Amino acid sequence: MNRLIFILALALLAGIIFLITGRNRRQIKRIPPGMSILCQPPGKRYVLYALGVMVLVVVGFFSVLFVMDGAPEEAIGMWGLCVGMAVLVFVLMIFCGNVMARECTYFDQERIQIERAFRKPKTFAWENIRRIDGGFDRKVNLYLADGTKILTADISMVNYETFCQMVKVRCPEAVKGYYLSQAYDRPNKRILRYGSEYYVLAIIGLMMLGIYVAALLSSDGNIFLQELFKQRSSFSEIFSVWFAPVCGVVSLIGLFMLCNTNIRYFEEKMTVKFPLRRKKDVYWRNIRRIEGIAVQVNGRKVWKKLRLYTDDTVYKLNVGYLTYGKDDFFAALQKMAKRYEIPWTTEIR
């Protein structure tokens, strides 16, 4: 029995190694010569594989305990159902991971080749792409002249930055139309603010506070608090009581700051709004100098801070956390710096 379990464990380990390394090698070999690949990162596929393996291992462990316990006849049916479901989940996760690996996009200076699972590859010339929407800082959608969407690429994909640069170079008219639509068709979108991930964290903290308040409103909660303050409590008990309200208060303050921190920009000026301060209008023509601080991340420049110098004051913008609309804001800022001949210096750290 022990030998059989050892052999099954070795077979499972060999299968995992094959899934991780074999699929990557085949994916690399399918890249056409002279082209780059745009695909989902291997980590997403590994998560699916790991989920299937984990379910199979857990069910296998309890199956071994079940057999060692004598395998009662009245539980054999349920045990068989659990094993069948575990195998089904394992196969399904492998299938989903392989489908994800098959969905790749290849591109070069002349064309873009899109491959999808169970479909024939499609090739388009860059000239056929007539419209772009979304946002280069998050995701971008490509459309043909008849409005057919051919591709959606997001920031989590491998070579996303390279792909966006290629789109900007090979589809200048579509990119120009994209920025014009951002500027005129949807002026309310010309905003730089905190990303949605910060709002999600704040909402989670408020949910914790709501659950805590609901628990206190019950009779058991009141009794627990009374007993807690009567006797000398340990650190873990104090921590468990105060963790949720502290997180809730911090999240409430954070949500207030998130909602009151943004930069709206227009053709003539930009409006800077910070918490507990009045809105300030900064006209592009009044900016005398721009200083930027950036860092190198995986070979690309990521902006962290900006300083805008005017005759009256210096505006310090922490753009490292203002991720929503960041790409569009810097495109507009570079355009205005060129129009009004504003000196711009960059410090790379």
Rosetta blueprint (number, residue, H / E / L):
1 M L
2 N H
3 R H
4 L H
5 I H
6 F H
7 I H
8 L H
9 A H
10 L H
11 A H
12 L H
13 L H
14 A H
15 G H
16 I H
17 I H
18 F H
19 L H
20 I H
21 T H
22 G H
23 R H
24 N H
25 R H
26 R H
27 Q H
28 I H
29 K H
30 R L
31 I L
32 P L
33 P L
34 G L
35 M L
36 S E
37 I E
38 L E
39 C E
40 Q L
41 P L
42 P H
43 G H
44 K H
45 R H
46 Y H
47 V H
48 L H
49 Y H
50 A H
51 L H
52 G H
53 V H
54 M H
55 V H
56 L H
57 V H
58 V H
59 V H
60 G H
61 F H
62 F H
63 S H
64 V H
65 L H
66 F H
67 V H
68 M H
69 D L
70 G L
71 A L
72 P L
73 E H
74 E H
75 A H
76 I H
77 G H
78 M H
79 W H
80 G H
81 L H
82 C H
83 V H
84 G H
85 M H
86 A H
87 V H
88 L H
89 V H
90 F H
91 V H
92 L H
93 M H
94 I H
95 F H
96 C H
97 G H
98 N H
99 V H
100 M H
101 A H
102 R H
103 E L
104 C E
105 T E
106 Y E
107 F E
108 D L
109 Q L
110 E L
111 R E
112 I E
113 Q E
114 I E
115 E E
116 R L
117 A L
118 F L
119 R L
120 K L
121 P L
122 K E
123 T E
124 F E
125 A E
126 W H
127 E H
128 N H
129 I E
130 R E
131 R E
132 I E
133 D E
134 G E
135 G E
136 F L
137 D L
138 R L
139 K E
140 V E
141 N E
142 L E
143 Y E
144 L E
145 A L
146 D L
147 G L
148 T L
149 K E
150 I E
151 L E
152 T E
153 A E
154 D E
155 I L
156 S L
157 M L
158 V E
159 N L
160 Y H
161 E H
162 T H
163 F H
164 C H
165 Q H
166 M H
167 V H
168 K H
169 V H
170 R H
171 C L
172 P H
173 E H
174 A H
175 V H
176 K H
177 G H
178 Y H
179 Y H
180 L H
181 S H
182 Q H
183 A H
184 Y H
185 D H
186 R L
187 P H
188 N H
189 K H
190 R L
191 I E
192 L E
193 R E
194 Y L
195 G L
196 S H
197 E H
198 Y H
199 Y H
200 V H
201 L H
202 A H
203 I H
204 I H
205 G H
206 L H
207 M H
208 M H
209 L H
210 G H
211 I H
212 Y H
213 V H
214 A H
215 A H
216 L H
217 L H
218 S L
219 S H
220 D H
221 G H
222 N H
223 I H
224 F H
225 L H
226 Q H
227 E H
228 L H
229 F H
230 K H
231 Q L
232 R L
233 S L
234 S L
235 F H
236 S H
237 E H
238 I H
239 F H
240 S H
241 V H
242 W H
243 F H
244 A H
245 P H
246 V H
247 C H
248 G H
249 V H
250 V H
251 S H
252 L H
253 I H
254 G H
255 L H
256 F H
257 M H
258 L H
259 C H
260 N L
261 T L
262 N E
263 I E
264 R E
265 Y E
266 F L
267 E L
268 E L
269 K E
270 M E
271 T E
272 V E
273 K E
274 F L
275 P L
276 L L
277 R L
278 R L
279 K L
280 K E
281 D E
282 V E
283 Y E
284 W H
285 R H
286 N H
287 I L
288 R L
289 R E
290 I E
291 E E
292 G E
293 I E
294 A E
295 V E
296 Q E
297 V E
298 N L
299 G L
300 R E
301 K E
302 V E
303 W E
304 K E
305 K E
306 L E
307 R E
308 L E
309 Y E
310 T L
311 D L
312 D L
313 T L
314 V E
315 Y E
316 K E
317 L E
318 N L
319 V L
320 G L
321 Y L
322 L L
323 T L
324 Y E
325 G L
326 K H
327 D H
328 D H
329 F H
330 F H
331 A H
332 A H
333 L H
334 Q H
335 K H
336 M H
337 A H
338 K H
339 R H
340 Y L
341 E L
342 I L
343 P L
344 W E
345 T E
346 T E
347 E E
348 I E
349 R L
